Amino acid sequence: MNPVGLFLISLVVIGGYLWYHKQPAERRPLALLKLCLIIIGLALLYLTITGKLHWIGAFFAVLLPFFTKLFPWIMRGLGLFRFFKRNQGASQPRSNRASGPMTTAQAREILGVEPGATRQEIVEAHRRLIQKVHPDRGGNDWLASQLNAAKELLLQRLND
């Protein structure tokens, strides 16, 4: 590698490191993203100037057919990332055992059904909500258990 290029790259990395540590703690994740994008952009510029970018282009050309399959997963991952970042400071949900048994009013509120809901309405509401929070789809075990408990309680009350 060219010694001048190596020197410039090390200057950018050291300068970026110092800039990153000057940022306040709440802005560091965004600063890290910006720093990574700047380093990638400068690396692409360096490779373009030295004529070595064609190897990277060939690498991405090979990955292009797989991108159409990976795109939905990437978007889903970014959505989950935003969800976890948004709820990072929120307290963990309390256990149902600590707050006592679930009431029918709580069960109706959880499922979003009216007091005179039929069996079919309860099952449809449960199905619609469980698809969003099921642990197999990246959801939460606690929320899924609450939905299941609410459905069981309401169906049991209908049978009584």
C-alpha positions in Angstrom: 0.0 0.0 0.0 1.1 3.5 -0.7 2.7 5.1 2.4 0.9 8.4 1.8 -2.5 6.7 1.5 -1.8 4.7 4.7 -0.8 8.0 6.5 -4.0 9.7 5.3 -6.2 6.8 6.4 -4.6 6.7 9.8 -5.2 10.5 10.2 -8.8 10.1 9.3 -9.3 7.2 11.8 -7.5 9.0 14.6 -9.3 12.3 13.9 -12.6 10.4 13.8 -11.8 8.7 17.1 -11.1 12.0 18.8 -14.2 13.6 17.3 -16.3 10.6 18.5 -15.1 10.9 22.1 -15.9 14.7 22.1 -19.6 13.9 21.4 -22.1 13.8 24.3 -23.1 10.3 25.4 -26.6 10.6 23.9 -25.3 11.6 20.5 -22.6 9.0 20.2 -24.6 6.3 18.3 -25.4 8.9 15.6 -21.8 10.1 15.6 -20.6 6.5 15.2 -22.9 6.1 12.2 -21.7 9.3 10.6 -18.0 8.4 11.3 -18.5 5.0 9.6 -20.1 6.5 6.6 -17.3 9.1 6.3 -14.6 6.4 6.5 -16.4 4.2 4.0 -16.8 7.2 1.6 -13.2 8.2 1.9 -12.1 4.5 1.4 -14.2 4.4 -1.8 -12.7 7.7 -2.9 -9.2 6.3 -2.3 -9.9 3.1 -4.1 -11.3 5.0 -7.0 -8.3 7.3 -7.3 -5.9 4.3 -7.1 -7.9 2.3 -9.6 -8.7 -0.6 -7.3 -12.5 0.0 -7.0 -13.3 -2.6 -9.7 -12.8 -5.4 -7.1 -15.4 -4.0 -4.8 -17.7 -3.4 -7.8 -17.4 -7.1 -8.7 -18.1 -8.1 -5.2 -21.3 -6.1 -5.0 -22.3 -7.3 -8.5 -22.2 -10.9 -7.2 -24.3 -10.0 -4.2 -26.9 -8.1 -6.3 -29.1 -11.1 -7.1 -29.3 -12.0 -3.4 -30.3 -8.4 -2.5 -33.8 -8.8 -3.7 -34.3 -11.8 -1.2 -32.5 -10.0 1.6 -34.2 -6.6 1.3 -37.4 -7.5 3.2 -35.3 -9.0 6.0 -33.1 -5.9 6.1 -36.2 -3.7 6.3 -37.7 -5.9 9.0 -34.4 -5.7 11.0 -34.3 -2.0 10.7 -37.9 -1.8 12.0 -37.0 -3.9 15.0 -33.9 -1.9 15.6 -36.0 1.3 15.8 -38.5 -0.5 18.1 -35.8 -1.6 20.5 -34.1 1.9 20.5 -37.5 3.6 21.2 -38.3 1.2 24.1 -34.7 1.0 25.4 -35.4 3.3 28.4 -38.8 1.9 29.2 -39.1 -0.3 32.3 -39.6 -4.0 31.9 -43.2 -5.2 32.1 -44.3 -6.5 35.5 -45.2 -10.1 35.8 -48.9 -10.9 35.9 -48.4 -12.9 39.1 -47.1 -9.8 40.9 -50.1 -7.7 40.0 -52.8 -10.3 40.8 -55.2 -12.2 38.5 -56.3 -10.6 35.3 -59.8 -9.1 35.4 -62.3 -9.4 32.5 -62.0 -5.6 32.0 -58.2 -5.9 31.6 -58.6 -8.8 29.2 -61.1 -6.9 27.0 -58.7 -3.9 27.0 -55.8 -6.1 26.1 -57.6 -7.6 23.2 -59.5 -4.4 22.3 -62.9 -6.0 22.3 -66.3 -4.6 23.5 -68.0 -6.0 26.6 -70.5 -8.0 24.6 -68.0 -9.5 22.2 -68.7 -12.9 20.6 -66.4 -15.9 20.6 -65.5 -15.2 17.0 -64.6 -11.5 17.7 -62.4 -12.6 20.6 -60.6 -15.2 18.5 -60.1 -12.8 15.6 -58.8 -10.0 17.9 -56.4 -12.5 19.5 -55.2 -13.8 16.1 -54.6 -10.3 14.8 -52.6 -9.2 17.8 -50.6 -12.4 18.4 -49.3 -12.2 14.8 -47.7 -8.9 15.7 -46.1 -9.9 19.0 -45.4 -13.6 18.7 -41.9 -14.5 19.9 -41.1 -16.4 16.7 -41.6 -13.2 14.8 -39.3 -11.1 17.0 -42.0 -10.3 19.5 -42.1 -10.4 23.3 -42.9 -13.5 25.4 -44.6 -11.5 28.1 -47.0 -9.8 25.6 -47.8 -13.0 23.9 -48.6 -14.6 27.3 -50.8 -11.7 28.2 -52.7 -12.0 25.0 -53.2 -15.8 25.5 -54.3 -15.3 29.1 -56.8 -12.6 28.0 -58.2 -14.8 25.3 -58.5 -17.8 27.7 -60.2 -15.7 30.3 -62.8 -14.2 28.0 -63.6 -17.5 26.3 -64.0 -19.1 29.7 -66.4 -16.3 30.8 -68.4 -16.9 27.6 -68.8 -20.6 28.5 -69.8 -19.9 32.1 
